[in-house]
């Protein structure tokens, strides 16, 4: 899905959860959806309410970690990050041959760097600031969001969705995967 890369500046309105002059962040394990992201000269509709929804967002760090594509690699990284007290708010991981690229969404990156350095295993290969939008879990929500972004002339190069703490897992051995997750709500 050719998403192309274009940079656009945005202005963040001050909020109670962000001290003046500091980028707003969400506390560990919680989103702080009190920041409105605006294009400097937004086309009509970008910051207006559409369909009864205001564009509410917060800033976070998307970290990319290259893993070996084998059993246990994700578990080791997730455990190290968890042991450091960092909540992974969202994640996506795609394998390609012998390696896999893990994207994780965290409120602050520094503890993740320290935790992974202590494991002497995989490390963060890329970091970027991303906007996290508080969206409803309903049909058409992603379409509406993508339309707003497109109408603003912004091309996306990263999108992943995390709603209601659901985790999507894929494997070539789906039956064994389902058995391994016995006890979790499927």
C-alpha beads as a LAMMPS data file, in Angstrom:
LAMMPS data file: protein, C-alpha beads

186 atoms
185 bonds

1 atom types
1 bond types

-500.0 500.0 xlo xhi
-500.0 500.0 ylo yhi
-500.0 500.0 zlo zhi

Masses

1 110.0

Atoms # bond

1 1 1 0.000 0.000 0.000
2 1 1 2.389 2.787 -1.146
3 1 1 2.221 5.248 1.708
4 1 1 5.084 7.585 0.667
5 1 1 6.861 9.816 3.151
6 1 1 6.136 13.514 3.538
7 1 1 6.903 15.582 6.610
8 1 1 4.415 18.158 7.868
9 1 1 4.894 20.308 10.951
10 1 1 2.142 20.351 13.531
11 1 1 1.392 22.599 16.458
12 1 1 0.330 21.060 19.731
13 1 1 -2.048 22.937 21.982
14 1 1 -0.963 23.085 25.645
15 1 1 -2.722 20.685 27.987
16 1 1 -2.825 20.048 31.726
17 1 1 -0.921 16.758 31.339
18 1 1 2.028 18.406 29.568
19 1 1 4.151 20.940 31.470
20 1 1 4.696 24.066 29.385
21 1 1 7.526 23.643 26.894
22 1 1 7.664 19.838 27.193
23 1 1 6.169 17.442 24.666
24 1 1 3.029 15.790 26.017
25 1 1 3.488 12.139 26.953
26 1 1 1.164 9.588 28.418
27 1 1 1.913 8.030 31.803
28 1 1 3.038 4.412 31.797
29 1 1 0.086 2.253 30.858
30 1 1 -2.278 5.139 30.090
31 1 1 -3.029 7.312 27.114
32 1 1 -3.431 11.017 27.736
33 1 1 -5.797 11.989 24.906
34 1 1 -5.857 15.704 25.692
35 1 1 -3.745 17.150 22.891
36 1 1 -5.172 18.238 19.567
37 1 1 -2.776 17.869 16.647
38 1 1 -3.105 20.608 14.044
39 1 1 -1.493 21.187 10.663
40 1 1 -0.055 24.768 10.611
41 1 1 -2.577 25.814 7.951
42 1 1 -4.998 22.919 7.955
43 1 1 -7.286 22.275 5.026
44 1 1 -10.923 22.413 6.057
45 1 1 -11.979 19.487 8.185
46 1 1 -8.595 18.531 9.664
47 1 1 -9.224 20.004 13.087
48 1 1 -12.974 20.315 12.934
49 1 1 -15.291 17.694 14.271
50 1 1 -16.373 15.225 11.609
51 1 1 -19.011 12.625 12.288
52 1 1 -19.066 13.707 15.938
53 1 1 -15.377 12.931 16.551
54 1 1 -12.659 15.407 17.507
55 1 1 -9.125 14.572 16.408
56 1 1 -7.517 13.844 19.795
57 1 1 -3.948 12.631 20.013
58 1 1 -0.805 12.386 22.078
59 1 1 2.866 11.899 21.279
60 1 1 4.779 8.696 21.916
61 1 1 7.882 6.878 20.712
62 1 1 7.746 4.147 18.081
63 1 1 10.839 1.985 18.546
64 1 1 12.011 -0.569 15.990
65 1 1 13.882 -3.610 17.258
66 1 1 15.305 -6.217 14.893
67 1 1 14.828 -9.728 16.283
68 1 1 15.796 -13.205 15.244
69 1 1 12.730 -14.819 13.689
70 1 1 12.579 -17.793 16.051
71 1 1 10.625 -18.916 19.116
72 1 1 11.443 -16.984 22.279
73 1 1 12.949 -13.861 20.672
74 1 1 9.864 -11.703 21.210
75 1 1 9.321 -13.151 24.691
76 1 1 12.862 -12.193 25.771
77 1 1 12.542 -8.612 24.512
78 1 1 9.035 -8.121 25.939
79 1 1 10.148 -9.550 29.298
80 1 1 13.178 -7.242 29.487
81 1 1 10.999 -4.221 28.731
82 1 1 8.321 -5.325 31.202
83 1 1 10.927 -5.961 33.913
84 1 1 12.058 -2.342 33.414
85 1 1 8.514 -1.229 34.260
86 1 1 7.695 0.003 30.756
87 1 1 4.236 -0.622 29.342
88 1 1 4.149 -1.514 25.660
89 1 1 1.006 0.352 24.611
90 1 1 0.948 -1.218 21.137
91 1 1 3.158 -3.427 19.000
92 1 1 3.415 -4.954 15.576
93 1 1 5.976 -7.480 14.373
94 1 1 6.560 -8.931 10.917
95 1 1 8.988 -11.722 10.135
96 1 1 11.016 -11.848 6.942
97 1 1 13.188 -14.923 6.671
98 1 1 15.641 -15.124 9.568
99 1 1 14.803 -11.721 11.069
100 1 1 11.706 -9.914 12.289
101 1 1 11.054 -6.207 12.710
102 1 1 9.248 -5.332 15.936
103 1 1 7.624 -1.911 16.330
104 1 1 6.642 -0.995 19.886
105 1 1 4.800 2.062 21.129
106 1 1 6.095 3.359 24.461
107 1 1 5.654 6.636 26.359
108 1 1 9.409 7.111 26.876
109 1 1 12.277 5.356 25.114
110 1 1 15.177 5.734 27.562
111 1 1 14.186 2.832 29.870
112 1 1 13.808 0.542 26.836
113 1 1 17.344 1.316 25.646
114 1 1 18.701 0.550 29.137
115 1 1 16.670 -2.653 29.498
116 1 1 17.798 -4.035 26.147
117 1 1 21.435 -3.066 26.775
118 1 1 21.335 -5.186 29.932
119 1 1 20.183 -8.256 27.969
120 1 1 23.134 -8.118 25.534
121 1 1 20.596 -9.101 22.879
122 1 1 18.667 -7.107 20.306
123 1 1 18.735 -3.330 20.494
124 1 1 16.667 -0.461 19.171
125 1 1 17.600 0.155 15.534
126 1 1 15.313 3.145 14.913
127 1 1 13.248 5.547 16.960
128 1 1 10.728 8.133 15.905
129 1 1 8.093 10.296 17.470
130 1 1 4.584 9.317 16.405
131 1 1 1.086 10.634 16.979
132 1 1 -1.347 8.322 18.766
133 1 1 -4.987 9.064 18.011
134 1 1 -7.723 8.079 20.436
135 1 1 -10.242 6.462 18.082
136 1 1 -13.449 4.539 18.571
137 1 1 -13.610 0.797 17.950
138 1 1 -16.228 0.871 15.192
139 1 1 -16.525 0.209 11.463
140 1 1 -15.252 3.121 9.393
141 1 1 -13.052 4.737 12.052
142 1 1 -9.773 3.965 10.257
143 1 1 -11.323 5.062 6.950
144 1 1 -12.377 8.398 8.488
145 1 1 -8.958 8.952 10.027
146 1 1 -7.132 8.062 6.799
147 1 1 -9.426 10.390 4.836
148 1 1 -8.717 13.304 7.197
149 1 1 -4.979 12.726 6.883
150 1 1 -5.206 12.397 3.099
151 1 1 -7.346 15.539 2.818
152 1 1 -4.617 17.378 4.759
153 1 1 -2.065 16.288 2.133
154 1 1 -0.125 14.076 4.550
155 1 1 1.232 10.717 3.367
156 1 1 1.629 8.078 6.062
157 1 1 4.575 5.689 6.292
158 1 1 3.490 3.877 9.461
159 1 1 0.085 2.805 10.718
160 1 1 -0.855 0.210 13.275
161 1 1 -4.011 -0.140 15.318
162 1 1 -4.343 -1.105 18.967
163 1 1 -7.848 -1.270 20.411
164 1 1 -9.238 -2.718 23.616
165 1 1 -6.062 -4.615 24.530
166 1 1 -6.539 -7.181 21.785
167 1 1 -3.420 -8.934 20.557
168 1 1 -3.300 -10.338 17.024
169 1 1 -0.874 -13.259 16.604
170 1 1 -0.017 -15.099 13.406
171 1 1 1.941 -18.287 12.813
172 1 1 2.383 -20.951 10.173
173 1 1 1.243 -23.415 12.855
174 1 1 -2.077 -21.865 13.852
175 1 1 -3.426 -24.916 15.691
176 1 1 -0.413 -25.148 18.026
177 1 1 -0.631 -21.386 18.523
178 1 1 -4.279 -21.689 19.593
179 1 1 -3.390 -24.522 21.989
180 1 1 -0.552 -22.474 23.489
181 1 1 -3.018 -19.663 24.197
182 1 1 -5.494 -21.904 26.026
183 1 1 -6.869 -19.880 28.918
184 1 1 -6.760 -16.573 27.056
185 1 1 -10.032 -15.311 25.628
186 1 1 -9.963 -16.011 21.879

Bonds

1 1 1 2
2 1 2 3
3 1 3 4
4 1 4 5
5 1 5 6
6 1 6 7
7 1 7 8
8 1 8 9
9 1 9 10
10 1 10 11
11 1 11 12
12 1 12 13
13 1 13 14
14 1 14 15
15 1 15 16
16 1 16 17
17 1 17 18
18 1 18 19
19 1 19 20
20 1 20 21
21 1 21 22
22 1 22 23
23 1 23 24
24 1 24 25
25 1 25 26
26 1 26 27
27 1 27 28
28 1 28 29
29 1 29 30
30 1 30 31
31 1 31 32
32 1 32 33
33 1 33 34
34 1 34 35
35 1 35 36
36 1 36 37
37 1 37 38
38 1 38 39
39 1 39 40
40 1 40 41
41 1 41 42
42 1 42 43
43 1 43 44
44 1 44 45
45 1 45 46
46 1 46 47
47 1 47 48
48 1 48 49
49 1 49 50
50 1 50 51
51 1 51 52
52 1 52 53
53 1 53 54
54 1 54 55
55 1 55 56
56 1 56 57
57 1 57 58
58 1 58 59
59 1 59 60
60 1 60 61
61 1 61 62
62 1 62 63
63 1 63 64
64 1 64 65
65 1 65 66
66 1 66 67
67 1 67 68
68 1 68 69
69 1 69 70
70 1 70 71
71 1 71 72
72 1 72 73
73 1 73 74
74 1 74 75
75 1 75 76
76 1 76 77
77 1 77 78
78 1 78 79
79 1 79 80
80 1 80 81
81 1 81 82
82 1 82 83
83 1 83 84
84 1 84 85
85 1 85 86
86 1 86 87
87 1 87 88
88 1 88 89
89 1 89 90
90 1 90 91
91 1 91 92
92 1 92 93
93 1 93 94
94 1 94 95
95 1 95 96
96 1 96 97
97 1 97 98
98 1 98 99
99 1 99 100
100 1 100 101
101 1 101 102
102 1 102 103
103 1 103 104
104 1 104 105
105 1 105 106
106 1 106 107
107 1 107 108
108 1 108 109
109 1 109 110
110 1 110 111
111 1 111 112
112 1 112 113
113 1 113 114
114 1 114 115
115 1 115 116
116 1 116 117
117 1 117 118
118 1 118 119
119 1 119 120
120 1 120 121
121 1 121 122
122 1 122 123
123 1 123 124
124 1 124 125
125 1 125 126
126 1 126 127
127 1 127 128
128 1 128 129
129 1 129 130
130 1 130 131
131 1 131 132
132 1 132 133
133 1 133 134
134 1 134 135
135 1 135 136
136 1 136 137
137 1 137 138
138 1 138 139
139 1 139 140
140 1 140 141
141 1 141 142
142 1 142 143
143 1 143 144
144 1 144 145
145 1 145 146
146 1 146 147
147 1 147 148
148 1 148 149
149 1 149 150
150 1 150 151
151 1 151 152
152 1 152 153
153 1 153 154
154 1 154 155
155 1 155 156
156 1 156 157
157 1 157 158
158 1 158 159
159 1 159 160
160 1 160 161
161 1 161 162
162 1 162 163
163 1 163 164
164 1 164 165
165 1 165 166
166 1 166 167
167 1 167 168
168 1 168 169
169 1 169 170
170 1 170 171
171 1 171 172
172 1 172 173
173 1 173 174
174 1 174 175
175 1 175 176
176 1 176 177
177 1 177 178
178 1 178 179
179 1 179 180
180 1 180 181
181 1 181 182
182 1 182 183
183 1 183 184
184 1 184 185
185 1 185 186
